[in-house]
């Protein structure tokens, strides 16, 4: 693993103004994730984990504190620069697969490359390679209604990987799957981690959390524990 953290968050707060009331979603969160780590972020509803995911994914800005991605301070970037950093460094996987109903798996995976200006022939090649990577090399011309739920999530994972991001950020990635299919998707995450990908999985499910090598737990907008399988991390 490299010396510089991939993600470095220090004293991050997020306050939402709801009418006359302020909601403190994050209360001084500090967190580092190094290249190649597999981290699960857990917490009950209202713990702040979804807000933290949005911050890590550069989808929102903190009220205070700092957030660096590979040493780049995100708060100093314009909207276009944030979008460029997000597209370059982060691949997203969501609970709902967000696939378009009438196009093939390969076309689904090609879309981020199209928006990035990659030539169509190169895009087709990269999409096919990404689908091969997630075990769907023989399903590239199948549409979503011709795929199982697990296969649809694998298409979504291939789409997240096709730009070769440094970080795969997953939000409740097994929430819409049965237990057997969930295990298959989590096995794939384990394989991607073994290949050197950095993974951050946000979940409420302990069966997902135990697959990670490190478990960060939030409560009331604060990190209350940060543990590796073999003990505590960062002295928390």
C-alpha angles and dihedrals in degrees: 000000000000122000095237113073116244088218123026119179121176127187093333118183131181122192122184119200109223105182106294092345130085118215114204102209095168123027112193101318117185119186139157126197119187128211110281098018123135108213130178119201112204137179143129123271108294094024093116098250095124091048090049090050090054090051094048089048092051089239093125138018125241122242089230140348130059136280122191127186110198087339096310113125105228096199090067094057129098121236091262092048090049091051091049092050091046093049092046101045110024134061117191129215118184137192090250111054095226093210122160108245103225106041132082127258091253092053091048090056093043094059098084089049091051091054089047090056097248111159112258097243091051090045092055091051095048092046092052090049092050091051090049088052092058094045099260101108089125094049102056094118096045121109122223095263088056092056133074121243091260092050090049090053089049089054088052090050091049089051089052091050101043095089088052095240122190092227132043108203114193126188113201089325094180097040094107096041136087119245097263093049090044089057090052092052092046089049087055091051088053090052092049090050090052088053089059102262118146111234131192114182121189111204147145091208116099090203088063093043095055091059091066123084090228132034123203116190124200129198127174092350096308135102104246098174138012112186139171121207089257097045146299125344125212091001094280 
